[in-house]
């Protein structure tokens, strides 16, 4: 799982766990995000095709796809989510 679909940066006021959970629920129809390792989250309800990695030092979240075919869909979902939030910026 090494294909980067999107990266976002969040401000210091934003709680990354809540944000990742909101993305999982609202854009990937998951019940919730699941932390599978420290700062690594499964966000697609157990399919394990998309993960979110939180970089503590840069306050950024990188979305990784298992399959290249999923990149356009994941990128679009993240862009839609970002468009409706003032606390995050997308860096594709």
N, C-alpha and C positions, 0 to 999 in steps of 0.2 A: 504494500500500500504506500506508494511513493509519488503519486501524481497530484500536484498542487492544482486545485480548482480555483481557489480564491484566498485572499488574505484581507483581514480587516484590522484596524487599530481602534482601540477604545480609550476613552478618557479615564482619568483616575477616579471619577465619581461612579463609574459603571462597574457593577459586580459581574465579573466574567462568568461565573457559574450560572447566575440567573439569565444572563444574555444567551449563553450556549443552550440552556434549557429552553428558553423562548424560541430559539431558532429550531431546535429539535421538534418541539411541539407544533409550532405554527407553520413550518416549512417542510418538515419531513414526516409529519403525522405520527410522531413518536409519542409514547406516553410520557417520557422524560428522557433527558440525556443521562448516560451512564458513564461514570468515570472508570475507565478500564486500567488506567495507570495514572501516576501523578500528572495532572494537567493534560491528560489525554482522554477524550470523551467519544463514545459511540453516540451518534446523533440520529441514526436511521432505524431505531426501534429493533435492534438486534440483527439486522441484515448484515452488518459489519462491512458495508461498502463505502461508508463515508465516516470520517473521524474529524474531530476538531482538536487541534493542538494549541494550548495557550502558552505563550512565551511571556513569562513573568517580567523579564527585564525590559522588553519592548512594549508590553501591554498589547500584544497582537495575538490574533487567532488565525491560524492557518487551517484551511479545510482541505483534507486529503481524500482522494478517491482511489478505490482499489482498481477500477476499470476506467480506461480512457473514454469509453462511450458515455460515462456518467458526468463528465466534466461540464458540458453545456448546461445540463439541467441543474447541477449543483451551483454553478456560477450564477445562473439566472435567479435561483431561489435566494442566494445570498445578496445579490444586487437588489432584489425586491425588498428584502428585509432592511437593508441599509438605507434604502430610499425613504423609509418611514421612520428613521431614527436619527435624532440630532447628536447622539453621544458616540457614534461610530463613523469611521471613514473607511472606505474600501480602497485597497491598494492591490490591484490585480497585476 
